[in-house]
Amino acid sequence: GWRWCHFRPAMSQKGWRTPLSGDKGLPDYIATRRRENEYRKETLFIEIKGEGGRLTLEEKDWVADLRAAGQSVHVWWPKDYQDAQEVLLAGCDFDFSHAKENGRLL
């Protein structure tokens, strides 16, 4: 399965801050896994945006730099739910067909 990393913001006197050092704009999630019955590993960088959310300049730079380095980077909005499912479940040996309703996972 997937191994996940998510840096959560915390409230400070100056507002919400993520307690990390480094350049701003790092994607929200980093996930890695070895696919079932394969020796190949994959890593994803995922930026999650809410309805109407936009990438900051720093986030755009991270996305561009990671992609230029050959990394798999996804930016998902609520409308991208189906795409996110397909990416995260690709290569999974489990049959999810029974858990679908109207073509979507429950």
DADAJO-V724190 format. One record per pair of residues at least 24 apart in sequence whose C-alpha atoms are under 10 Angstrom apart, sorted by the first residue. I is the first residue (numbers start at 0). J is the second residue. D is the distance in Angstrom with one decimal. If there is no record, write none. Layout:
BEGIN
{{I/J/D} {I/J/D}}
END
This chain:
BEGIN
{{0/30/9.8} {0/31/8.4} {0/32/5.9} {0/33/7.3} {0/34/7.6} {0/35/8.1} {0/87/9.6} {0/88/9.6} {0/91/8.3} {1/29/9.8} {1/30/6.2} {1/31/5.6} {1/32/4.8} {1/33/7.9} {1/34/9.0} {1/41/9.5} {1/42/9.2} {1/43/9.8} {1/87/8.4} {1/88/9.8} {2/29/8.3} {2/30/5.4} {2/31/5.3} {2/32/6.2} {2/33/9.5} {2/42/9.4} {3/28/7.0} {3/29/5.9} {3/30/4.5} {3/31/6.8} {3/32/9.0} {3/42/9.9} {3/43/9.6} {4/28/5.7} {4/29/5.2} {4/30/6.3} {4/31/9.0} {4/44/9.8} {5/29/6.8} {5/30/8.8} {5/45/9.8} {22/57/8.0} {22/58/9.8} {22/61/9.0} {23/55/9.4} {23/56/9.5} {23/57/6.0} {23/58/7.4} {23/60/9.6} {23/61/8.6} {24/54/8.8} {24/55/7.3} {24/56/8.0} {24/57/4.7} {24/58/4.1} {24/59/7.7} {24/60/7.8} {24/61/6.3} {24/62/8.7} {25/57/8.0} {25/58/6.4} {25/59/9.5} {25/60/9.2} {25/61/6.2} {25/62/8.3} {25/65/9.8} {26/57/10.0} {26/58/7.0} {26/59/9.7} {26/61/7.5} {26/62/7.7} {26/65/9.9} {26/72/8.5} {26/73/8.9} {26/74/8.5} {27/58/9.8} {27/74/9.6} {28/73/9.8} {29/72/9.4} {30/87/9.6} {33/90/9.7} {34/89/8.8} {34/90/6.2} {34/91/7.2} {34/92/9.0} {35/90/7.0} {35/91/6.6} {35/92/6.8} {35/93/9.8} {36/90/9.3} {36/91/9.7} {36/92/8.9} {37/90/9.4} {41/70/9.0} {41/71/8.3} {42/70/7.3} {42/71/6.7} {42/72/8.8} {43/70/7.1} {43/71/5.1} {43/72/5.8} {43/73/7.4} {43/86/9.6} {43/87/9.3} {44/70/7.6} {44/71/6.3} {44/72/4.7} {44/73/6.3} {44/74/8.5} {45/71/8.6} {45/72/5.9} {45/73/4.9} {45/74/5.8} {45/75/7.4} {45/83/9.7} {46/72/7.9} {46/73/6.3} {46/74/4.7} {46/75/6.3} {46/76/8.8} {47/73/8.4} {47/74/5.9} {47/75/5.1} {47/76/6.2} {47/77/8.5} {47/79/9.9} {48/74/7.3} {48/75/6.1} {48/76/4.9} {48/77/7.5} {49/75/8.5} {49/76/5.8} {49/77/6.5} {49/78/9.5} {50/75/10.0} {50/76/6.4} {50/77/6.3} {50/78/8.2} {51/76/8.3} {51/77/9.5} {52/76/7.8}}
END
